[in-house]
Amino acid sequence: MRLEDVDVPSPKPGEVRIAVKALGLNRAEAMFRAGRYWEEPQLPARLGYEAAGTVEAVGEGVQGLAPGDAVSTIPAFSQNQYGVYGEVALAPASAVTKHPSSLPWQEAAAVWMQYATAYGALIHAARLQAGDAVLIPAASSSVGLAAIQIANLLGATPIALTRRSNKRQLLLDAGAAHVVATEEEDLVGRVNELTGGKGARVTFDPVAGPTLAKLAATAAPGGIIIEYGALSSEPAPFPLLEVLGKSLTLRGYVLFEITGDPAKLEVAKKFIIDGLASGGLKPVIAKVFPLDEIVEAHRFLESNQQFGKIVVQV
């Protein structure tokens, strides 16, 4: 991965050109770069789903956006067509939105991937309700922290899972009702204890692998397990007996279910913007890198040391 000086063309019809102020880094970009994403990169490729900045120019037919507007990009496109890493970026107008003026650039670049992903899974797919227990593996990721915040907005009980207890207090401070360190505690026994033996009605999992069987064991009868990632490199055996015995739903989910559907995206945008305006949703920034250290930023992303979103200042 390297920086190159290139000419950025004028926007075509339906496109917006953005002077980028900050970038949000995502696991999806590292997986795309490594050839482990759901779509294969067509080399030479660009990278990047999330940028915040000001509109420089708009293409023919673009409405509601004008030069000078403060905007951020929504992951609603293929990285084989667009990539927003850089000082200037082109994006489809359908994936560009104004954000609350109170948001600094770094936070504005850390909104749409995490909150739209969590919104689509918890609200659209799982119909999360007040009083529900929701299990959140990889809770210290930006999407995990977004899920904690959304669960609290809805009156649900977020139970954060993390491998070791060194992030326990950070997760509690971030709004988790409970934290389970999966390498140090009995996951099934602890979740059953926390839920009074009822189990978690919703599980929001980006890991899969062998732990899927334990997640099924902690699920409530009639519960739903949403798989939205594949962070584990190990096989994920299907927990057939738990699924049958508890009438569980095991559901695959990708963000594009929401961002690829204009009607669903508008509802999600309103929820997220209202949450940002009220303070119920607030991005957590783990670390900020300058653009010329983008490679180091990706190394930090893959180290799993971060708590929250990694941002690149342009």
BELFEN-V818552 format. One record per helix or strand of 3 or more residues. SS is the DSSP state (A for helix, B for strand). FROM is the first residue (numbers start at 0). LEN is the number of residues. Records with the same first field share a line. If there is no record, write none. Layout:
# BELFEN-V818552
SS->FROM-LEN, FROM-LEN
This chain:
# BELFEN-V818552
B->14-10, 49-9, 69-4, 87-5, 95-3, 132-4, 156-6, 177-4, 199-6, 218-9, 248-4, 284-6, 307-6
A->26-7, 92-3, 104-4, 111-14, 141-13, 164-9, 186-8, 208-10, 239-7, 255-4, 261-17, 290-13
